[in-house]
Amino acid sequence: MVSSRLRSFSHSVGSIEIHIVFVTKSRYPVRSGDVELDIIDLIHGICQKHRCLLKEAKGDLVKNDQIHLLIDLAPDVLISTKIREITI
């Protein structure tokens, strides 16, 4: 388990962690594990751009067709906005 540390912002401290599970469309199997690393790198870049921390990313696209993410959000970032940015 990841240790939960508080992040400080201009007028507050806190930690908002969300667990997101992405699955392939219609559970379509992915044949290459390289795709998984590319997706995780892409999501890591999106999180850095929007002041969020990608704390953990684990996936098994070859066998289970899913990726699990643990993201620490800034307090002013909407969860729906973050998911939209990742999926587009």
Secondary structure as the mmCIF struct_conf table of DSSP 4:
data_model
#
loop_
_struct_conf.conf_type_id
_struct_conf.id
_struct_conf.beg_label_comp_id
_struct_conf.beg_label_asym_id
_struct_conf.beg_label_seq_id
_struct_conf.end_label_comp_id
_struct_conf.end_label_asym_id
_struct_conf.end_label_seq_id
HELX_LH_PP_P HELX_LH_PP_P1 LEU A 6 LEU A 6
STRN STRN1 ARG A 7 SER A 8
BEND BEND1 SER A 10 HIS A 11
STRN STRN2 VAL A 13 GLY A 14
STRN STRN3 ILE A 16 VAL A 23
HELX_RH_3T_P HELX_RH_3T_P1 LYS A 25 ARG A 27
HELX_LH_PP_P HELX_LH_PP_P2 TYR A 28 VAL A 30
BEND BEND2 GLY A 33 GLY A 33
HELX_RH_AL_P HELX_RH_AL_P1 ASP A 34 LYS A 49
TURN_TY1_P TURN_TY1_P1 HIS A 50 ARG A 51
STRN STRN4 LEU A 53 ASP A 60
TURN_TY1_P TURN_TY1_P2 LEU A 61 ASN A 64
STRN STRN5 GLN A 66 LEU A 73
TURN_TY1_P TURN_TY1_P3 PRO A 75 ASP A 76
BEND BEND3 VAL A 77 VAL A 77
HELX_RH_AL_P HELX_RH_AL_P2 ILE A 79 THR A 87
#
